[in-house]
Amino acid sequence: MRYLRIPVLVLIALVFIFPFNSLAGLKNPVIVYFFWTEGCPFCAKEKDFLKFMKKKYPEIEIKDYEVGYNVYARQLLQTLSKSYNINPTGVPVTFIGDNAIIGFNEKTANQIEKAIKHCIKNTCEDPLYKK
């Protein structure tokens, strides 16, 4: 019986120590939907930019979909576009929180980062569940 006390006490101590450390790092992830196609130079630039954003803001979760060859990805893009009341004629298209961003340049890069910061500070719903 005495031998069980020490492991139980250690286990209890670990439960109280580690959850607080691990919960501090747990935040609602910021979901970013990124639609692109092969051979698109703007898509390639945004893909690199999003990799940089992921390093800068580890809270983001990037879900990227190649729409040139993937029927499911095209259907998902259509579904999200309908939810956001947009009609994109090309890619890249990015959805973050309440934002739908079409194309990629310096202005849209700033919009993307602003949306990410907003969603980190304020909990944003997954764009897939936008009504």
N, CA, C and O atoms as a GROMACS GRO file, in nm:
protein
  524
    1MET      N    1   0.081  -0.119   0.000
    1MET     CA    2   0.000   0.000   0.000
    1MET      C    3   0.086   0.126   0.000
    1MET      O    4   0.057   0.224  -0.068
    2ARG      N    5   0.193   0.119   0.077
    2ARG     CA    6   0.283   0.232   0.088
    2ARG      C    7   0.351   0.260  -0.046
    2ARG      O    8   0.381   0.374  -0.079
    3TYR      N    9   0.375   0.154  -0.124
    3TYR     CA   10   0.443   0.168  -0.252
    3TYR      C   11   0.352   0.236  -0.356
    3TYR      O   12   0.401   0.294  -0.452
    4LEU      N   13   0.223   0.228  -0.336
    4LEU     CA   14   0.129   0.291  -0.428
    4LEU      C   15   0.115   0.440  -0.404
    4LEU      O   16   0.078   0.514  -0.495
    5ARG      N   17   0.142   0.485  -0.283
    5ARG     CA   18   0.126   0.625  -0.249
    5ARG      C   19   0.216   0.716  -0.332
    5ARG      O   20   0.171   0.819  -0.383
    6ILE      N   21   0.339   0.680  -0.344
    6ILE     CA   22   0.435   0.765  -0.415
    6ILE      C   23   0.396   0.781  -0.562
    6ILE      O   24   0.389   0.894  -0.610
    7PRO      N   25   0.370   0.672  -0.637
    7PRO     CA   26   0.329   0.691  -0.777
    7PRO      C   27   0.199   0.771  -0.790
    7PRO      O   28   0.184   0.852  -0.882
    8VAL      N   29   0.106   0.750  -0.698
    8VAL     CA   30  -0.021   0.824  -0.703
    8VAL      C   31   0.005   0.972  -0.678
    8VAL      O   32  -0.051   1.057  -0.747
    9LEU      N   33   0.088   1.003  -0.580
    9LEU     CA   34   0.120   1.142  -0.551
    9LEU      C   35   0.193   1.209  -0.668
    9LEU      O   36   0.167   1.324  -0.701
   10VAL      N   37   0.284   1.135  -0.729
   10VAL     CA   38   0.355   1.187  -0.846
   10VAL      C   39   0.257   1.213  -0.960
   10VAL      O   40   0.264   1.316  -1.026
   11LEU      N   41   0.167   1.120  -0.982
   11LEU     CA   42   0.067   1.134  -1.088
   11LEU      C   43  -0.022   1.256  -1.063
   11LEU      O   44  -0.049   1.333  -1.155
   12ILE      N   45  -0.066   1.273  -0.941
   12ILE     CA   46  -0.150   1.388  -0.907
   12ILE      C   47  -0.072   1.518  -0.929
   12ILE      O   48  -0.125   1.614  -0.983
   13ALA      N   49   0.054   1.519  -0.888
   13ALA     CA   50   0.137   1.638  -0.907
   13ALA      C   51   0.152   1.670  -1.055
   13ALA      O   52   0.144   1.786  -1.095
   14LEU      N   53   0.173   1.568  -1.137
   14LEU     CA   54   0.188   1.589  -1.281
   14LEU      C   55   0.060   1.643  -1.344
   14LEU      O   56   0.064   1.729  -1.433
   15VAL      N   57  -0.053   1.594  -1.298
   15VAL     CA   58  -0.182   1.642  -1.350
   15VAL      C   59  -0.198   1.791  -1.321
   15VAL      O   60  -0.251   1.864  -1.405
   16PHE      N   61  -0.154   1.834  -1.204
   16PHE     CA   62  -0.169   1.975  -1.170
   16PHE      C   63  -0.064   2.063  -1.237
   16PHE      O   64  -0.090   2.181  -1.261
   17ILE      N   65   0.051   2.010  -1.266
   17ILE     CA   66   0.157   2.089  -1.327
   17ILE      C   67   0.137   2.104  -1.477
   17ILE      O   68   0.139   2.215  -1.529
   18PHE      N   69   0.118   1.994  -1.547
   18PHE     CA   70   0.119   1.997  -1.693
   18PHE      C   71  -0.007   2.053  -1.759
   18PHE      O   72   0.006   2.117  -1.864
   19PRO      N   73  -0.126   2.035  -1.707
   19PRO     CA   74  -0.240   2.091  -1.778
   19PRO      C   75  -0.233   2.241  -1.794
   19PRO      O   76  -0.272   2.294  -1.897
   20PHE      N   77  -0.182   2.310  -1.693
   20PHE     CA   78  -0.177   2.454  -1.702
   20PHE      C   79  -0.078   2.497  -1.810
   20PHE      O   80  -0.103   2.593  -1.882
   21ASN      N   81   0.032   2.428  -1.820
   21ASN     CA   82   0.129   2.460  -1.925
   21ASN      C   83   0.073   2.429  -2.062
   21ASN      O   84   0.087   2.508  -2.155
   22SER      N   85   0.010   2.314  -2.076
   22SER     CA   86  -0.041   2.276  -2.208
   22SER      C   87  -0.166   2.355  -2.244
   22SER      O   88  -0.187   2.384  -2.362
   23LEU      N   89  -0.249   2.391  -2.147
   23LEU     CA   90  -0.367   2.469  -2.177
   23LEU      C   91  -0.332   2.611  -2.218
   23LEU      O   92  -0.406   2.674  -2.294
   24ALA      N   93  -0.221   2.661  -2.170
   24ALA     CA   94  -0.180   2.796  -2.208
   24ALA      C   95  -0.154   2.802  -2.358
   24ALA      O   96  -0.178   2.906  -2.420
   25GLY      N   97  -0.104   2.694  -2.415
   25GLY     CA   98  -0.077   2.691  -2.558
   25GLY      C   99  -0.198   2.654  -2.642
   25GLY      O  100  -0.195   2.666  -2.764
   26LEU      N  101  -0.304   2.609  -2.577
   26LEU     CA  102  -0.423   2.568  -2.651
   26LEU      C  103  -0.513   2.689  -2.674
   26LEU      O  104  -0.563   2.749  -2.579
   27LYS      N  105  -0.532   2.722  -2.798
   27LYS     CA  106  -0.624   2.827  -2.837
   27LYS      C  107  -0.705   2.771  -2.950
   27LYS      O  108  -0.668   2.671  -3.012
   28ASN      N  109  -0.815   2.836  -2.977
   28ASN     CA  110  -0.891   2.793  -3.093
   28ASN      C  111  -0.806   2.820  -3.216
   28ASN      O  112  -0.758   2.932  -3.235
   29PRO      N  113  -0.789   2.721  -3.300
   29PRO     CA  114  -0.707   2.746  -3.419
   29PRO      C  115  -0.780   2.840  -3.514
   29PRO      O  116  -0.903   2.843  -3.520
   30VAL      N  117  -0.702   2.917  -3.587
   30VAL     CA  118  -0.756   3.002  -3.692
   30VAL      C  119  -0.748   2.921  -3.820
   30VAL      O  120  -0.640   2.889  -3.869
   31ILE      N  121  -0.865   2.888  -3.875
   31ILE     CA  122  -0.870   2.804  -3.994
   31ILE      C  123  -0.862   2.892  -4.118
   31ILE      O  124  -0.941   2.986  -4.134
   32VAL      N  125  -0.767   2.862  -4.204
   32VAL     CA  126  -0.748   2.935  -4.330
   32VAL      C  127  -0.770   2.836  -4.444
   32VAL      O  128  -0.699   2.736  -4.454
   33TYR      N  129  -0.867   2.865  -4.530
   33TYR     CA  130  -0.889   2.784  -4.650
   33TYR      C  131  -0.823   2.856  -4.766
   33TYR      O  132  -0.851   2.973  -4.792
   34PHE      N  133  -0.735   2.785  -4.835
   34PHE     CA  134  -0.657   2.843  -4.944
   34PHE      C  135  -0.676   2.757  -5.068
   34PHE      O  136  -0.640   2.639  -5.070
   35PHE      N  137  -0.733   2.817  -5.172
   35PHE     CA  138  -0.759   2.746  -5.298
   35PHE      C  139  -0.664   2.799  -5.404
   35PHE      O  140  -0.648   2.920  -5.420
   36TRP      N  141  -0.601   2.707  -5.476
   36TRP     CA  142  -0.497   2.743  -5.571
   36TRP      C  143  -0.497   2.642  -5.686
   36TRP      O  144  -0.571   2.544  -5.684
   37THR      N  145  -0.412   2.669  -5.785
   37THR     CA  146  -0.395   2.575  -5.894
   37THR      C  147  -0.249   2.573  -5.938
   37THR      O  148  -0.176   2.670  -5.920
   38GLU      N  149  -0.208   2.461  -5.995
   38GLU     CA  150  -0.072   2.446  -6.046
   38GLU      C  151  -0.045   2.549  -6.155
   38GLU      O  152  -0.133   2.580  -6.235
   39GLY      N  153   0.076   2.602  -6.157
   39GLY     CA  154   0.116   2.694  -6.261
   39GLY      C  155   0.072   2.838  -6.239
   39GLY      O  156   0.102   2.924  -6.321
   40CYS      N  157   0.004   2.864  -6.131
   40CYS     CA  158  -0.044   3.000  -6.099
   40CYS      C  159   0.065   3.071  -6.017
   40CYS      O  160   0.090   3.033  -5.903
   41PRO      N  161   0.130   3.174  -6.075
   41PRO     CA  162   0.238   3.240  -6.002
   41PRO      C  163   0.190   3.313  -5.875
   41PRO      O  164   0.262   3.318  -5.775
   42PHE      N  165   0.069   3.368  -5.880
   42PHE     CA  166   0.016   3.437  -5.762
   42PHE      C  167  -0.014   3.337  -5.651
   42PHE      O  168   0.003   3.366  -5.532
   43CYS      N  169  -0.061   3.219  -5.691
   43CYS     CA  170  -0.087   3.112  -5.594
   43CYS      C  171   0.043   3.069  -5.526
   43CYS      O  172   0.047   3.049  -5.404
   44ALA      N  173   0.149   3.056  -5.605
   44ALA     CA  174   0.278   3.015  -5.550
   44ALA      C  175   0.329   3.119  -5.450
   44ALA      O  176   0.383   3.084  -5.345
   45LYS      N  177   0.311   3.247  -5.484
   45LYS     CA  178   0.354   3.353  -5.392
   45LYS      C  179   0.272   3.350  -5.263
   45LYS      O  180   0.326   3.367  -5.154
   46GLU      N  181   0.142   3.328  -5.278
   46GLU     CA  182   0.059   3.323  -5.157
   46GLU      C  183   0.092   3.200  -5.073
   46GLU      O  184   0.091   3.206  -4.950
   47LYS      N  185   0.121   3.089  -5.139
   47LYS     CA  186   0.157   2.967  -5.066
   47LYS      C  187   0.280   2.993  -4.980
   47LYS      O  188   0.283   2.954  -4.863
   48ASP      N  189   0.381   3.060  -5.036
   48ASP     CA  190   0.501   3.096  -4.959
   48ASP      C  191   0.466   3.192  -4.845
   48ASP      O  192   0.516   3.178  -4.733
   49PHE      N  193   0.381   3.288  -4.875
   49PHE     CA  194   0.338   3.385  -4.774
   49PHE      C  195   0.267   3.315  -4.659
   49PHE      O  196   0.291   3.346  -4.542
   50LEU      N  197   0.179   3.220  -4.691
   50LEU     CA  198   0.106   3.148  -4.586
   50LEU      C  199   0.200   3.061  -4.502
   50LEU      O  200   0.177   3.044  -4.382
   51LYS      N  201   0.304   3.007  -4.563
   51LYS     CA  202   0.404   2.932  -4.485
   51LYS      C  203   0.471   3.025  -4.384
   51LYS      O  204   0.494   2.988  -4.269
   52PHE      N  205   0.503   3.147  -4.429
   52PHE     CA  206   0.562   3.247  -4.340
   52PHE      C  207   0.464   3.284  -4.228
   52PHE      O  208   0.503   3.296  -4.112
   53MET      N  209   0.336   3.301  -4.264
   53MET     CA  210   0.234   3.334  -4.164
   53MET      C  211   0.222   3.222  -4.060
   53MET      O  212   0.204   3.248  -3.941
   54LYS      N  213   0.232   3.097  -4.105
   54LYS     CA  214   0.222   2.982  -4.015
   54LYS      C  215   0.337   2.983  -3.914
   54LYS      O  216   0.318   2.950  -3.797
   55LYS      N  217   0.456   3.023  -3.959
   55LYS     CA  218   0.570   3.033  -3.866
   55LYS      C  219   0.549   3.149  -3.769
   55LYS      O  220   0.581   3.138  -3.650
   56LYS      N  221   0.496   3.259  -3.820
   56LYS     CA  222   0.476   3.378  -3.738
   56LYS      C  223   0.359   3.361  -3.641
   56LYS      O  224   0.364   3.408  -3.528
   57TYR      N  225   0.255   3.293  -3.688
   57TYR     CA  226   0.134   3.271  -3.608
   57TYR      C  227   0.103   3.122  -3.605
   57TYR      O  228   0.026   3.074  -3.688
   58PRO      N  229   0.162   3.048  -3.512
   58PRO     CA  230   0.141   2.902  -3.509
   58PRO      C  231  -0.004   2.861  -3.482
   58PRO      O  232  -0.039   2.744  -3.498
   59GLU      N  233  -0.088   2.956  -3.442
   59GLU     CA  234  -0.229   2.924  -3.416
   59GLU      C  235  -0.307   2.894  -3.544
   59GLU      O  236  -0.416   2.837  -3.538
   60ILE      N  237  -0.252   2.931  -3.658
   60ILE     CA  238  -0.330   2.912  -3.780
   60ILE      C  239  -0.316   2.769  -3.832
   60ILE      O  240  -0.212   2.704  -3.820
   61GLU      N  241  -0.424   2.723  -3.890
   61GLU     CA  242  -0.428   2.592  -3.954
   61GLU      C  243  -0.466   2.616  -4.100
   61GLU      O  244  -0.577   2.660  -4.129
   62ILE      N  245  -0.373   2.588  -4.189
   62ILE     CA  246  -0.396   2.614  -4.331
   62ILE      C  247  -0.446   2.487  -4.398
   62ILE      O  248  -0.384   2.382  -4.394
   63LYS      N  249  -0.561   2.501  -4.460
   63LYS     CA  250  -0.619   2.391  -4.538
   63LYS      C  251  -0.611   2.435  -4.684
   63LYS      O  252  -0.688   2.520  -4.729
   64ASP      N  253  -0.517   2.375  -4.757
   64ASP     CA  254  -0.502   2.419  -4.895
   64ASP      C  255  -0.554   2.314  -4.992
   64ASP      O  256  -0.540   2.194  -4.971
   65TYR      N  257  -0.615   2.364  -5.098
   65TYR     CA  258  -0.681   2.277  -5.195
   65TYR      C  259  -0.642   2.319  -5.336
   65TYR      O  260  -0.657   2.435  -5.375
   66GLU      N  261  -0.592   2.223  -5.411
   66GLU     CA  262  -0.559   2.244  -5.552
   66GLU      C  263  -0.687   2.219  -5.631
   66GLU      O  264  -0.740   2.108  -5.630
   67VAL      N  265  -0.737   2.321  -5.700
   67VAL     CA  266  -0.867   2.311  -5.767
   67VAL      C  267  -0.858   2.272  -5.914
   67VAL      O  268  -0.960   2.245  -5.977
   68GLY      N  269  -0.738   2.267  -5.970
   68GLY     CA  270  -0.725   2.233  -6.112
   68GLY      C  271  -0.759   2.089  -6.142
   68GLY      O  272  -0.818   2.060  -6.247
   69TYR      N  273  -0.722   1.998  -6.054
   69TYR     CA  274  -0.741   1.855  -6.078
   69TYR      C  275  -0.831   1.786  -5.976
   69TYR      O  276  -0.863   1.668  -5.991
   70ASN      N  277  -0.870   1.858  -5.874
   70ASN     CA  278  -0.943   1.798  -5.763
   70ASN      C  279  -1.090   1.843  -5.764
   70ASN      O  280  -1.120   1.958  -5.731
   71VAL      N  281  -1.178   1.753  -5.800
   71VAL     CA  282  -1.322   1.784  -5.808
   71VAL      C  283  -1.376   1.824  -5.671
   71VAL      O  284  -1.453   1.920  -5.660
   72TYR      N  285  -1.337   1.752  -5.566
   72TYR     CA  286  -1.382   1.785  -5.431
   72TYR      C  287  -1.341   1.928  -5.394
   72TYR      O  288  -1.420   2.002  -5.336
   73ALA      N  289  -1.219   1.966  -5.428
   73ALA     CA  290  -1.170   2.100  -5.396
   73ALA      C  291  -1.253   2.206  -5.469
   73ALA      O  292  -1.285   2.310  -5.411
   74ARG      N  293  -1.287   2.182  -5.595
   74ARG     CA  294  -1.371   2.276  -5.670
   74ARG      C  295  -1.509   2.288  -5.606
   74ARG      O  296  -1.564   2.398  -5.596
   75GLN      N  297  -1.565   2.176  -5.564
   75GLN     CA  298  -1.697   2.179  -5.499
   75GLN      C  299  -1.691   2.255  -5.367
   75GLN      O  300  -1.782   2.331  -5.334
   76LEU      N  301  -1.583   2.234  -5.292
   76LEU     CA  302  -1.567   2.304  -5.165
   76LEU      C  303  -1.552   2.454  -5.189
   76LEU      O  304  -1.610   2.535  -5.115
   77LEU      N  305  -1.477   2.492  -5.290
   77LEU     CA  306  -1.463   2.634  -5.326
   77LEU      C  307  -1.599   2.693  -5.361
   77LEU      O  308  -1.631   2.804  -5.320
   78GLN      N  309  -1.679   2.620  -5.437
   78GLN     CA  310  -1.813   2.667  -5.473
   78GLN      C  311  -1.901   2.683  -5.349
   78GLN      O  312  -1.975   2.781  -5.336
   79THR      N  313  -1.894   2.588  -5.259
   79THR     CA  314  -1.974   2.593  -5.135
   79THR      C  315  -1.936   2.715  -5.051
   79THR      O  316  -2.023   2.790  -5.006
   80LEU      N  317  -1.806   2.734  -5.031
   80LEU     CA  318  -1.761   2.849  -4.951
   80LEU      C  319  -1.793   2.980  -5.022
   80LEU      O  320  -1.834   3.077  -4.958
   81SER      N  321  -1.775   2.984  -5.153
   81SER     CA  322  -1.805   3.106  -5.229
   81SER      C  323  -1.951   3.144  -5.215
   81SER      O  324  -1.984   3.262  -5.200
   82LYS      N  325  -2.038   3.046  -5.218
   82LYS     CA  326  -2.181   3.071  -5.201
   82LYS      C  327  -2.209   3.126  -5.061
   82LYS      O  328  -2.286   3.220  -5.045
   83SER      N  329  -2.146   3.067  -4.959
   83SER     CA  330  -2.164   3.113  -4.821
   83SER      C  331  -2.118   3.257  -4.803
   83SER      O  332  -2.177   3.333  -4.726
   84TYR      N  333  -2.013   3.295  -4.874
   84TYR     CA  334  -1.955   3.429  -4.862
   84TYR      C  335  -2.013   3.525  -4.966
   84TYR      O  336  -1.975   3.642  -4.970
   85ASN      N  337  -2.103   3.475  -5.048
   85ASN     CA  338  -2.169   3.556  -5.149
   85ASN      C  339  -2.069   3.620  -5.246
   85ASN      O  340  -2.078   3.739  -5.279
   86ILE      N  341  -1.974   3.540  -5.291
   86ILE     CA  342  -1.876   3.586  -5.389
   86ILE      C  343  -1.879   3.493  -5.510
   86ILE      O  344  -1.930   3.382  -5.502
   87ASN      N  345  -1.824   3.541  -5.620
   87ASN     CA  346  -1.816   3.461  -5.742
   87ASN      C  347  -1.675   3.475  -5.800
   87ASN      O  348  -1.655   3.549  -5.897
   88PRO      N  349  -1.578   3.405  -5.742
   88PRO     CA  350  -1.441   3.421  -5.791
   88PRO      C  351  -1.425   3.365  -5.932
   88PRO      O  352  -1.478   3.259  -5.965
   89THR      N  353  -1.352   3.439  -6.014
   89THR     CA  354  -1.328   3.394  -6.151
   89THR      C  355  -1.189   3.335  -6.167
   89THR      O  356  -1.152   3.291  -6.276
   90GLY      N  357  -1.112   3.333  -6.060
   90GLY     CA  358  -0.978   3.277  -6.065
   90GLY      C  359  -0.929   3.246  -5.925
   90GLY      O  360  -1.002   3.260  -5.827
   91VAL      N  361  -0.806   3.204  -5.918
   91VAL     CA  362  -0.741   3.173  -5.791
   91VAL      C  363  -0.614   3.256  -5.781
   91VAL      O  364  -0.565   3.306  -5.883
   92PRO      N  365  -0.562   3.272  -5.664
   92PRO     CA  366  -0.597   3.212  -5.536
   92PRO      C  367  -0.720   3.275  -5.473
   92PRO      O  368  -0.753   3.391  -5.498
   93VAL      N  369  -0.787   3.196  -5.391
   93VAL     CA  370  -0.900   3.243  -5.310
   93VAL      C  371  -0.875   3.193  -5.168
   93VAL      O  372  -0.843   3.076  -5.147
   94THR      N  373  -0.890   3.284  -5.073
   94THR     CA  374  -0.860   3.253  -4.933
   94THR      C  375  -0.978   3.293  -4.846
   94THR      O  376  -1.036   3.401  -4.862
   95PHE      N  377  -1.014   3.206  -4.753
   95PHE     CA  378  -1.122   3.232  -4.658
   95PHE      C  379  -1.067   3.226  -4.517
   95PHE      O  380  -1.006   3.126  -4.477
   96ILE      N  381  -1.089   3.334  -4.441
   96ILE     CA  382  -1.045   3.342  -4.301
   96ILE      C  383  -1.154   3.415  -4.223
   96ILE      O  384  -1.184   3.530  -4.253
   97GLY      N  385  -1.212   3.350  -4.125
   97GLY     CA  386  -1.317   3.416  -4.047
   97GLY      C  387  -1.429   3.463  -4.137
   97GLY      O  388  -1.488   3.384  -4.210
   98ASP      N  389  -1.458   3.594  -4.133
   98ASP     CA  390  -1.562   3.652  -4.218
   98ASP      C  391  -1.507   3.706  -4.350
   98ASP      O  392  -1.580   3.771  -4.424
   99ASN      N  393  -1.382   3.679  -4.379
   99ASN     CA  394  -1.316   3.737  -4.495
   99ASN      C  395  -1.297   3.637  -4.608
   99ASN      O  396  -1.253   3.524  -4.586
  100ALA      N  397  -1.333   3.681  -4.728
  100ALA     CA  398  -1.302   3.607  -4.850
  100ALA      C  399  -1.210   3.697  -4.930
  100ALA      O  400  -1.246   3.810  -4.963
  101ILE      N  401  -1.092   3.647  -4.962
  101ILE     CA  402  -0.991   3.729  -5.029
  101ILE      C  403  -0.956   3.662  -5.161
  101ILE      O  404  -0.915   3.546  -5.165
  102ILE      N  405  -0.973   3.737  -5.270
  102ILE     CA  406  -0.948   3.684  -5.404
  102ILE      C  407  -0.821   3.748  -5.458
  102ILE      O  408  -0.804   3.870  -5.452
  103GLY      N  409  -0.732   3.665  -5.512
  103GLY     CA  410  -0.607   3.714  -5.569
  103GLY      C  411  -0.499   3.725  -5.463
  103GLY      O  412  -0.523   3.701  -5.344
  104PHE      N  413  -0.380   3.761  -5.509
  104PHE     CA  414  -0.271   3.781  -5.414
  104PHE      C  415  -0.178   3.889  -5.464
  104PHE      O  416  -0.126   3.884  -5.576
  105ASN      N  417  -0.158   3.989  -5.378
  105ASN     CA  418  -0.062   4.097  -5.400
  105ASN      C  419  -0.032   4.157  -5.263
  105ASN      O  420  -0.070   4.100  -5.160
  106GLU      N  421   0.036   4.269  -5.260
  106GLU     CA  422   0.072   4.329  -5.132
  106GLU      C  423  -0.052   4.366  -5.050
  106GLU      O  424  -0.055   4.348  -4.928
  107LYS      N  425  -0.154   4.418  -5.118
  107LYS     CA  426  -0.277   4.458  -5.049
  107LYS      C  427  -0.348   4.336  -4.988
  107LYS      O  428  -0.389   4.340  -4.872
  108THR      N  429  -0.362   4.230  -5.066
  108THR     CA  430  -0.432   4.112  -5.013
  108THR      C  431  -0.348   4.042  -4.906
  108THR      O  432  -0.403   3.982  -4.814
  109ALA      N  433  -0.216   4.050  -4.917
  109ALA     CA  434  -0.129   3.993  -4.812
  109ALA      C  435  -0.158   4.064  -4.680
  109ALA      O  436  -0.166   3.999  -4.575
  110ASN      N  437  -0.172   4.196  -4.684
  110ASN     CA  438  -0.204   4.272  -4.563
  110ASN      C  439  -0.343   4.235  -4.511
  110ASN      O  440  -0.363   4.225  -4.390
  111GLN      N  441  -0.439   4.214  -4.602
  111GLN     CA  442  -0.574   4.173  -4.561
  111GLN      C  443  -0.570   4.036  -4.493
  111GLN      O  444  -0.638   4.014  -4.393
  112ILE      N  445  -0.492   3.946  -4.548
  112ILE     CA  446  -0.480   3.812  -4.490
  112ILE      C  447  -0.422   3.820  -4.349
  112ILE      O  448  -0.476   3.760  -4.255
  113GLU      N  449  -0.313   3.892  -4.334
  113GLU     CA  450  -0.251   3.902  -4.202
  113GLU      C  451  -0.344   3.972  -4.102
  113GLU      O  452  -0.352   3.933  -3.986
  114LYS      N  453  -0.414   4.075  -4.148
  114LYS     CA  454  -0.509   4.145  -4.061
  114LYS      C  455  -0.621   4.050  -4.016
  114LYS      O  456  -0.660   4.052  -3.899
  115ALA      N  457  -0.671   3.968  -4.108
  115ALA     CA  458  -0.777   3.872  -4.074
  115ALA      C  459  -0.725   3.767  -3.976
  115ALA      O  460  -0.796   3.729  -3.883
  116ILE      N  461  -0.601   3.722  -3.996
  116ILE     CA  462  -0.541   3.624  -3.904
  116ILE      C  463  -0.530   3.684  -3.764
  116ILE      O  464  -0.568   3.620  -3.666
  117LYS      N  465  -0.477   3.806  -3.755
  117LYS     CA  466  -0.462   3.872  -3.625
  117LYS      C  467  -0.598   3.889  -3.557
  117LYS      O  468  -0.612   3.866  -3.436
  118HIS      N  469  -0.697   3.929  -3.636
  118HIS     CA  470  -0.832   3.947  -3.580
  118HIS      C  471  -0.885   3.815  -3.523
  118HIS      O  472  -0.941   3.812  -3.414
  119CYS      N  473  -0.866   3.707  -3.598
  119CYS     CA  474  -0.919   3.577  -3.555
  119CYS      C  475  -0.840   3.517  -3.439
  119CYS      O  476  -0.893   3.436  -3.363
  120ILE      N  477  -0.714   3.556  -3.425
  120ILE     CA  478  -0.637   3.512  -3.308
  120ILE      C  479  -0.691   3.583  -3.183
  120ILE      O  480  -0.709   3.522  -3.078
  121LYS      N  481  -0.715   3.713  -3.198
  121LYS     CA  482  -0.762   3.794  -3.085
  121LYS      C  483  -0.907   3.762  -3.050
  121LYS      O  484  -0.943   3.754  -2.933
  122ASN      N  485  -0.989   3.744  -3.151
  122ASN     CA  486  -1.133   3.715  -3.135
  122ASN      C  487  -1.156   3.578  -3.197
  122ASN      O  488  -1.105   3.550  -3.305
  123THR      N  489  -1.231   3.496  -3.133
  123THR     CA  490  -1.255   3.364  -3.188
  123THR      C  491  -1.339   3.375  -3.314
  123THR      O  492  -1.450   3.430  -3.311
  124CYS      N  493  -1.288   3.324  -3.424
  124CYS     CA  494  -1.361   3.322  -3.552
  124CYS      C  495  -1.403   3.179  -3.580
  124CYS      O  496  -1.330   3.084  -3.552
  125GLU      N  497  -1.522   3.166  -3.637
  125GLU     CA  498  -1.567   3.031  -3.669
  125GLU      C  499  -1.496   2.980  -3.794
  125GLU      O  500  -1.445   3.058  -3.875
  126ASP      N  501  -1.493   2.851  -3.807
  126ASP     CA  502  -1.438   2.786  -3.925
  126ASP      C  503  -1.520   2.834  -4.045
  126ASP      O  504  -1.643   2.823  -4.043
  127PRO      N  505  -1.456   2.887  -4.149
  127PRO     CA  506  -1.530   2.936  -4.266
  127PRO      C  507  -1.627   2.834  -4.324
  127PRO      O  508  -1.728   2.871  -4.384
  128LEU      N  509  -1.598   2.708  -4.309
  128LEU     CA  510  -1.685   2.604  -4.363
  128LEU      C  511  -1.824   2.607  -4.299
  128LEU      O  512  -1.921   2.563  -4.359
  129TYR      N  513  -1.832   2.658  -4.177
  129TYR     CA  514  -1.959   2.660  -4.104
  129TYR      C  515  -2.027   2.797  -4.106
  129TYR      O  516  -2.123   2.819  -4.033
  130LYS      N  517  -1.977   2.887  -4.188
  130LYS     CA  518  -2.038   3.020  -4.201
  130LYS      C  519  -2.177   3.006  -4.260
  130LYS      O  520  -2.200   2.926  -4.351
  131LYS      N  521  -2.269   3.086  -4.208
  131LYS     CA  522  -2.407   3.080  -4.257
  131LYS      C  523  -2.439   3.200  -4.342
  131LYS      O  524  -2.550   3.213  -4.393
   0.00000   0.00000   0.00000
